[in-house]
Amino acid sequence: MEADLEHYLEPGVGLLQDNASGCAWKNAAGKKISCAARETEALVSDLMVDQPLLWLLVSFSVGILLGKRLFRGN
């Protein structure tokens, strides 16, 4: 079927059909998202190792706020 339609196609269309799964902006966006995810994971792991008191303080503060909100008498 491609042989029948070949003379109707523009010269660049064949390249797009051969590499239809390789969309340039989609690949770039995927690379940026995976890079951001790796950086976020590295930041969180660094904070977990280097700043355990910060995480304890944050979790304590969130617990206090949630406790006040949940157990507040009406």
C-alpha positions as CSV (number, residue, x, y, z in Angstrom):
1,M,0.0,0.0,0.0
2,E,2.9,2.4,0.7
3,A,4.2,1.8,-2.8
4,D,0.8,3.0,-4.2
5,L,0.8,6.2,-2.1
6,E,4.5,6.9,-2.3
7,H,4.3,9.4,-5.2
8,Y,1.7,11.5,-3.3
9,L,3.8,11.9,-0.2
10,E,6.2,14.8,0.3
11,P,9.9,14.0,0.8
12,G,9.9,14.6,4.6
13,V,6.8,12.6,5.4
14,G,8.5,9.3,5.0
15,L,11.0,10.2,7.8
16,L,8.1,11.1,10.1
17,Q,6.4,7.8,9.4
18,D,9.5,5.8,10.0
19,N,10.2,7.5,13.3
20,A,6.6,8.1,14.4
21,S,7.3,7.1,18.0
22,G,10.1,9.6,18.4
23,C,8.5,12.9,19.1
24,A,11.1,15.5,20.0
25,W,9.1,17.7,22.5
26,K,7.7,14.6,24.2
27,N,11.2,13.1,24.7
28,A,12.5,16.5,26.0
29,A,9.6,16.8,28.4
30,G,10.2,13.3,29.6
31,K,13.8,14.0,30.2
32,K,13.1,17.2,32.1
33,I,10.5,15.4,34.3
34,S,12.8,12.5,35.1
35,C,15.6,14.9,35.9
36,A,13.4,16.9,38.2
37,A,12.2,13.6,39.9
38,R,15.8,12.5,40.4
39,E,16.8,15.9,41.8
40,T,13.8,15.9,44.2
41,E,14.6,12.3,45.3
42,A,18.2,13.4,46.0
43,L,17.1,16.4,47.9
44,V,14.7,14.5,50.1
45,S,17.3,11.8,50.8
46,D,19.9,14.4,51.7
47,L,17.4,16.1,54.0
48,M,16.5,12.8,55.6
49,V,20.2,12.0,56.3
50,D,21.5,15.5,57.1
51,Q,18.5,17.1,58.8
52,P,16.6,14.6,60.9
53,L,15.8,17.2,63.5
54,L,14.2,19.4,60.9
55,W,11.9,16.5,59.9
56,L,11.1,15.8,63.5
57,L,10.2,19.4,64.1
58,V,8.0,19.6,60.9
59,S,6.2,16.3,61.8
60,F,5.7,17.5,65.4
61,S,4.3,20.8,64.2
62,V,1.9,19.1,61.7
63,G,0.8,16.7,64.4
64,I,0.1,19.5,66.8
65,L,-2.0,21.4,64.1
66,L,-3.9,18.2,63.1
67,G,-4.5,17.3,66.8
68,K,-5.9,20.7,67.6
69,R,-8.2,20.6,64.6
70,L,-9.4,17.0,65.1
71,F,-9.8,17.1,68.9
72,R,-11.1,20.6,69.3
73,G,-14.4,20.6,71.2
74,N,-17.4,22.1,69.6
